[in-house]
Amino acid sequence: MSRPFPSRSFHSREPLHRRNGKIRAREVRVLDETKQQLGVMSLNDALRLAQSKNLDLIEIAPNATPPVCRIVNYGKFLYEESKRSKEVRAPQSASRMKEIQLSPAIGPHDLAVKRDHAIQFLCDDLKIRVKLRFKGRQKAHKEIGFAMVNQFVKEVALYGQADSPPKMLGDRDLNVVLTPLQRSKRAKNPRQAPPAGPDAPAAPPPVEDSPS
């Protein structure tokens, strides 16, 4: 008789961090909410100390001897960890690139839409290649294209900066590459901004139809 299929074992999922009553060690090394060392103490004493501050005891180094725990608000702790993780991933994301195509004849509304797309890409930690293509008689007035691209770069400067000044590739393509600013130096993502109210700052000036 063939053996029956082995039963699947269902393991309870371990939490991301053991905290409070889930910590197993008898003694722990404790850091306070400012990451200052408080020394080694019994788990019960560490729990009482955390409870007296209305905070959680989080195990952050379970393999240390004794395990290291930190007194902190658990929600805030998870937010800080998530933020650090995003900052680590940011350089990898910035290696990807989006392209935005312009034309010397583009209208103000369409140009504003392109600008808003560029801001969102930069807020998503994506590089952007802005390309303006000259066609026919437009090649005789390339200064218009340069002025438009420079204005475009200026209007997204709170979110990203040009790697180098705009330059021609061949005789009809004007290019510039924008790199996102660091999150700490970048303006707030408009997509996450609160709805406009009577006290909201004024909207950015409309994109000019022609260079000044």
Buried (B, 14 or more C-beta within 10 A) or exposed (E): EEEEEEEEEEEEEEEEBBBBEEBEBEBBBBBBBEEEEBEEBEBEBBBEBBEEEEBBBBBBBBEEEBBBBBBBBBEEBBEEEEEEEEEEEBEEEBEEEBEBEBBBEBEEEEBBEBBBEBBBBBBBBBBBBBBBBBEEEBEEEBEBBBBBBBBBBEBBEBBBBBEEEBEBEEEBBBBBBBBBBEEEEBBEBEEEEEEEEEEEEEEEEEBEEEEE
